[in-house]
C-alpha cells in the first residue's frame, strides 16, 4: 500500500478545490493510498482558516461602518 503525507500547500489547494489537487487526491483514492498529514500541517491550515475568518469579519464590520 502506498503511504502519502499531505503537506500544507496541498491541503489548502484541495480545500480551495484546485483542479490539480483534486485530481491528485482522486488518484490517491483510486490507489487506496494511506493518507496522513502532520500535526503542524493541520495547525497551519486551522490557523490560516481562523485568520481568514477574522479578516472577513473585519471587512464586513468596516463595510457596515462605512455604510456600504
C-alpha positions in Angstrom: 0.0 0.0 0.0 1.2 3.5 -0.9 1.6 5.9 2.0 1.2 9.6 1.4 1.8 12.5 3.8 -0.1 15.6 2.6 1.6 19.0 3.1 0.0 22.3 3.9 0.1 23.6 0.3 -1.6 20.5 -1.0 -4.3 20.6 1.8 -5.0 24.3 1.1 -5.2 23.7 -2.7 -7.6 20.8 -2.0 -9.8 22.9 0.3 -9.9 25.6 -2.5 -11.0 22.9 -4.9 -8.0 23.4 -7.2 -8.2 21.0 -10.2 -4.6 19.7 -9.8 -5.1 18.9 -6.1 -8.5 17.3 -6.7 -7.1 15.2 -9.5 -4.2 14.0 -7.3 -6.5 13.3 -4.4 -8.7 11.2 -6.7 -5.5 9.3 -7.8 -4.6 8.6 -4.2 -8.1 7.4 -3.5 -8.0 5.1 -6.6 -4.7 3.6 -5.4 -6.2 3.1 -1.9 -3.2 5.1 -0.5 -2.9 5.5 3.2 -3.3 9.3 3.7 -1.8 11.2 6.5 -0.6 14.7 7.5 1.4 16.1 10.3 0.0 18.0 13.4 2.0 21.0 12.2 0.3 21.0 8.8 -3.1 20.6 10.5 -2.3 23.6 12.7 -1.2 25.7 9.8 -4.4 25.0 7.9 -6.5 25.7 11.0 -4.6 29.0 11.8 -5.0 30.1 8.2 -8.7 29.5 8.3 -9.1 31.2 11.6 -7.2 34.3 10.4 -9.1 34.3 7.1 -12.4 34.3 9.1 -11.1 37.2 11.2 -10.2 39.2 8.1 -13.6 38.6 6.6 -15.3 39.7 9.8 -13.2 42.8 9.9 -14.0 43.7 6.3 -17.8 43.2 7.0 -17.6 45.5 10.0 -15.8 48.1 8.0 -18.3 47.9 5.2 -21.2 48.3 7.7 -19.5 51.2 9.5 -18.9 53.0 6.1 -22.5 52.5 5.1 -21.7 50.0 2.2 
